[in-house]
Amino acid sequence: MTDHQGTQNLDSIFVALANQHRREIVYTLSMHPSSISQLAEMQGLSLPAIHKHIKLLEQASVITRRKIGRTNFLALNRKSLIRLQDWANQYHAYWGSDEETLENYAQYVSAKPTTPKEKKK
């Protein structure tokens, strides 16, 4: 996978998760696979509406579909969420750090020594 493809995957995952209904679908599927009709009922959505959400989640590879008989079951594709987790973890070193706050940066900028050009003005 090239960096461009990885970025496209992340972009589609972020787009897919930008909606509350889709995040709730992901949450439900994180606990157990469900049929489309079960998800629609849990979400209080019509079948056409749930299908639109499912399409976006499938395009982002967040969920997978398997047909058993006449029923479509959906499951969470954990690999796509691992990509998302890996992306977020690169910022983990900065979480909870007071060194990189705007207040500290403002103090740093105001305490910065002036250059000779600035003194002449």
Order of alpha helices (4+ residues) and beta strands (2+ residues): alpha-alpha-beta-alpha-alpha-beta-beta-alpha-alpha-alpha
